[in-house]
């Protein structure tokens, strides 16, 4: 999922909504800005990214952005017996959003990556991956991992993309 690509809808269902319905496309949302976070429950940097998004959310007006949380419910365990898929070590609430979900400028839609299908469609070798989608669904910006400046960068991108276009000056 590189900048300029249009990953969703995928060629086949790659995630499921909270009811278990398989989906190839992201659900519709009223917010002008859409982000996709590939989230792994065992990943400390994923938790840091969520905390950065929570701080950014507090700086934005309500209804500014929607984050699609694509949660991977399987992980690969390595042992002397070989590799195997196992349930995640822990399932957790969204770090930094406990008790505040929906009160800032960012709303969250949880989705579960379908085991096998998601990894066959998209190669994910690092976590977290945060994608900022343009209005047409193309990846406009991509963050891999966490950085201390992420809060400001994400808030600035959301602000820039959620503002209505400024009118042309008179006579132009």
Secondary structure by P-SEA (a helix, b strand, c coil): ccccccccccccccccccccccccccccccccbbbbbbcccccaaaaaaaaaaaaaaaaccccccccccccccbbbbbccccbbbbcccccccccccccccccccbbbbbbbccccccccccccccccbbbbbcccccccccccccccaaaaaaaaaaaaaacccccccccc
